Amino acid sequence: MRIGVVAPSSRFSEEAANRVRALAAAEFPRVELVFHPQCFLTHNHFAGSDEARAAAFVDYANDPAFDALWFARGGYGSNRFAEEAIDALTPTAREKGYLGYSDAGFLLAGLYRAGFPSLAHGPMPQDAMREGGEAAVRRALAWLADGAEDSLEPELERGRSYAAFNLTVLTHLLGTPLEPDLSDHVLLIEDVSEHTYRTDRAMFQ
Amino acid sequence: MRIGVVAPSSRFSEEAANRVRALAAAEFPRVELVFHPQCFLTHNHFAGSDEARAAAFVDYANDPAFDALWFARGGYGSNRFAEEAIDALTPTAREKGYLGYSDAGFLLAGLYRAGFPSLAHGPMPQDAMREGGEAAVRRALAWLADGAEDSLEPELERGRSYAAFNLTVLTHLLGTPLEPDLSDHVLLIEDVSEHTYRTDRAMFQ
């Protein structure tokens, strides 16, 4: 089981990678976790230039040696190359799972629109840096490695369609080539501690 | 020349109204400025309930006694009733000018979509409360009272179409019934002191 990690948005750190590597080695010994070298590039506040981030994503997504792709963290920037990069994916890319949230929602939305079957909204390696983040990373690895039933949101019902997004990301992809058809979906929103008027404005849209 | 003021968004104050009244009386004696009583209502952080704000807007817009409608201030909330209120406007409402910016952009967008001919993005009574705001209010009154040429953005060229918006307001009305057709328009954006990534994300959309 090989999981590739790429960083399509903001800068990532070796420290976060090391925490996740340690947890994976201790608790998911059959998982091989490979952080693409791009994860540690910096270009302004991005994890490398648009070209570098796009190339790493396409590289690992199209590589049959990986069973899943995990987005390292959110922040900002995946929208800057998502459309073009998704167009560059091959059928091999459809056979793996993809996991992330926040800014990675731009890519997940575009992949969903393109019909990719195995996409999930969930924790990312960067979560290892926050209080209580170990449990989140463990849950993510359980989904990536095993599709573990208990890694899923407990309220989900089989036979229904769900989408989960950061509301700001979702509203900013409406009308763009990344917007998926969410008809008849239940929308789960990740936002917490947001001003009520901002949530109201987004829900209006 | 009668200008009606309504407050479609956040709470407005008597203090701001008095400052604008004083300036208008001193410098625009032929202008009669009428603040709708709704301007001084409060409902949470709104200037009255959705129903009260909508009713005041429709009331003054449809009243032939007013030559222009001026939005008191921005903040948040005009999107909550804009579509329904615009549907309730009569041909009389098309004969007057409308001025505002920020959150009032939801209404101006919907009015533009509905073909209203005299709409401008510019200062509001609330500007009287800020440093340098008197000049802004003066400029607004010059447009409302006289359509004064020197009240306009100096770079505008005759024969071109322009739209001006707060970027957050504009992005949040995309795909809604308020979205106007901005094909072949020059877009002016009001935003200042915004994080670059936020502007970039909005421009992406």
Contacts between the chains, C-beta under 8 A, distances in Angstrom:
chain1	res1	chain2	res2	distance
A	45	B	197	7.3
A	76	B	197	4.3
A	76	B	200	7.6
A	76	B	201	6.6
A	77	B	197	7.8
A	79	B	201	6.7
A	79	B	204	5.1
A	80	B	200	7.7
A	80	B	204	7.0
A	171	B	171	6.9
A	171	B	172	6.2
A	172	B	171	6.2
A	172	B	201	5.4
A	172	B	202	7.0
A	172	B	204	7.0
A	172	B	205	4.8
A	173	B	205	7.1
A	174	B	174	5.9
A	174	B	175	4.8
A	174	B	205	7.3
A	175	B	174	4.8
A	175	B	175	5.1
A	175	B	205	6.7
A	176	B	204	7.2
A	176	B	205	5.9
A	197	B	45	7.3
A	197	B	76	4.3
A	197	B	77	7.7
A	200	B	76	7.6
A	200	B	80	7.7
A	201	B	76	6.6
A	201	B	79	6.7
A	201	B	172	5.4
A	202	B	172	7.0
A	204	B	79	5.1
A	204	B	80	7.0
A	204	B	172	7.0
A	204	B	176	7.2
A	205	B	172	4.8
A	205	B	173	7.1
A	205	B	174	7.3
A	205	B	175	6.7
A	205	B	176	5.9
